[in-house]
Amino acid sequence: MSELIERGAVPEGYKVEVFDGRVIMTPKSPEQDWTVSDVKDAVKASGIARERVFGDVLITFPGENDGAPDLTIIDSNAERRKNSYSCLDVLAVVEVPSEPEDEKDYVRNVRKYGRFGIDVYMIADPFKQMVTLMSEPHASGYGRVVEIPYGDPVGFTLATGERFVIDTGTFPTRDAGGV
């Protein structure tokens, strides 16, 4: 699958991942793109170099399915491996669910990202109009979970001491019917 992705065999506008042995091909929504763009802008405005902030780039997880989070922030000394990075270099991940109550984002990724020690995991949910911010990773997830309604600022500090605030008032919303 990684080879197909690298050769550009994925249709434009789609995100393809192998998760728990299943190939998941999801079309990106405008809400997903706009939200990721807003977060990326806030992170870069805080002084974090653009080379450390990207979306839909392969992150490898030893002994697990690799993934391509909607947005990833890596450490400044992360080592690029062709078109991927190791999960050990990831400081934070942001996901925007493509469907209501997305099990991949709310259950499987919580366990996976926590187990691999990703310090901050943020879910920006256009259906719930809520940000779920998780920190204090452990073997089965995260010890601290805070929900913040859209419209309130979300701030957090990375393991490097770098801090930024995201204005969620610009985040687009979407009803469960997809409109």
N, C-alpha and C positions, 0 to 999 in steps of 0.2 A: 504494500500500500504506500509506503514512504517513497518508493521509486516512482510510482504513478503520480504522486503529488509533485515530486521534484520535476518530472517531465511535463507538468502542466496538463495532465489528463483530467483534471477536475473542471467541470463546467464553470464558467465565469459566474460569480455571484453566489456560489455555493461553498460551504465549508464541509470537509469530509474528515471524519475521525474514525478510528477503530476503538471501540469501547466495549469491554467485557466480551470480546470475540465477535461483536457485531459492527458492521460498517454503518456509520450514521452520516447521512448526507443531508445537510440542512441549508435551505436558502437563507441568506442573511436578510434581515428586515431593515427597513430604514431606521426604525427605532434603535436597533442594535448598533448600527453604524454611527448614528448621531450621538448616542450615549457614550460609546467608546471614544469618539472624537472629543467630546467635552471633557472626559476624564484625562485623555492624553494631553489636551491643552493645559489643564490644571497642573498636571505632573511636570510638564516641560516648563511652565511659567514659574515653578518653584526652583528652577535651576538644575533639574535633573536632565542630563544629556539625552537627546533624542535617540541616540544609539542604544540606550538602556530601556527604551519604552517602545513596544511594538505589539501588534495584534496578529493573530492567526499564524504564528511562527511555531514550528515544531519544538516541543519541550520533551526531552527523553526522561523516562522514569524507569530505573533499573528493575527488571523483573516484572514490569507492569506495562499496560498499554500506554503508548506515548499519547500526547495531546497537543492541541493547538488552541490555548485559551484565547478568549476575545481580546484580552489585553494582559500583557506581562511586563513586569518591571524587574530587571535583573541587576545584580551587583556590578559595580564598576570594573571589577577584575574578572568578570565572567569570560570564559573561553568559548568562542564560536567553534562549532564542529560542523563544517559544511554549512547547511542551512538550518541548524538546530542549536539548542543549548541544553545543558543538563538542568534537571529540576533542583539540583544542589546550588545553583547560581540564582535561583528565583527568590526575590524578596516579597513580591506581591502579585496576585492574580485578580483580575476583574472579569466576571462573566455576566452576560445579559441573556436571560432565558428567552428562548424562541417560542416557548409555549407555556401556558399557565402550569404552575406546580411541577416544573421540569425536574424529573427525578435525577437526571444526570447532574444538574447544577446543585440541587438541594440535598442530595443524599450521597451519590457516588463520588462526586468531586470533593465534597466536604471530608469524607473519609480519606480519600487519596491525597489531597493537598495537606491535610493535617498529618497524616502518616509520614509524608516526606518532608515535614518541617517547614512548609511555606508559611512564613510568619503572618501574612495578612491575606485573607480571602474576602473579596467583596462581591456581592451579588446585587446588581442594580436591576430590579424587576419592574418592567413597564406595566405589567398586568396588576400587580399589587400596589404600584406606585410607592415602593419601599426599597430602601437599601438595607441589606443585611451585611454587617461588617463583623468578620470573625478574626480572632487573634488567639494567642496562646495555644499553638498546635500541639497535639499529642497523638498517640497511636491510633485512635479511632475518630479523630475529628479536631474540634477546637474547644478550649475551655471557656472562652469568652465570646458571646454572641450578642450584638447590639443591633436593634432595628431602628432605622431613622427614616421618617417619612420624606418623600420627595418634597422639596422646598426648603428643607433644613440643610445647612452645610454639613459635610462629612470631612472630618480631618483625621489623619493618622500619621504616625511616625514609623518609618521603616527601621529595620534592624541597624542600619548604617547611621541612624540619627537624623536622616533627612525627613523633613515634614512638609506636608502640603494639605491644602483644603480644597474640596471639590464643591462647587455650587450645584446642588441637585435641582435647583429651581428651573434649570434649563432642560432637564431630562424629559424626553417625550414619553407619553403614556400610550397605552394600548388596551382596549377591552378584550376580554377573553374570547370574543367572537372573531378577533383579528382585525377589527376596524381601528 
